[in-house]
Amino acid sequence: MMKRRIETQLAELIDTIPAVALIGPRVGKTTLALEIAETRPHRLS
């Protein structure tokens, strides 16, 4: 998968904020959330 610019920012936010929302048009939010969840299974479900 292509590395997204927001991916680094999202990872930093998850470290400091207990809940992070991904909102916007149909452009890969679920895919991004699943990729982040693979590296942090205890953080996202």
C-alpha positions in Angstrom: 0.0 0.0 0.0 1.0 3.6 -0.6 2.2 5.5 2.5 -0.2 8.2 3.3 0.8 11.6 4.6 -1.9 11.4 7.3 -0.7 8.0 8.6 2.2 9.4 10.6 -0.1 12.1 12.1 -2.8 9.6 12.9 -0.2 7.4 14.7 1.0 10.3 16.8 -2.6 11.3 17.7 -3.5 7.8 18.8 -0.6 7.9 21.2 -1.9 11.0 22.9 -5.7 11.0 22.3 -7.8 8.0 23.4 -10.3 8.4 20.5 -9.6 9.6 16.9 -12.2 9.9 14.2 -11.5 9.3 10.5 -14.1 11.3 8.5 -14.4 12.4 4.9 -15.2 11.2 1.4 -14.8 7.6 0.2 -11.1 7.6 -0.2 -9.7 4.8 2.0 -10.6 5.5 5.6 -11.3 1.9 6.4 -8.1 0.7 4.7 -6.1 3.3 6.7 -7.8 2.3 10.0 -7.1 -1.4 9.3 -3.4 -0.7 8.5 -3.0 1.2 11.7 -4.9 -1.5 13.7 -2.4 -4.1 12.5 0.4 -2.3 14.2 -1.6 -1.3 17.3 -4.2 -4.1 17.9 -4.7 -3.0 21.5 -5.6 0.5 20.5 -8.2 0.0 17.7 -11.0 -2.4 17.4 
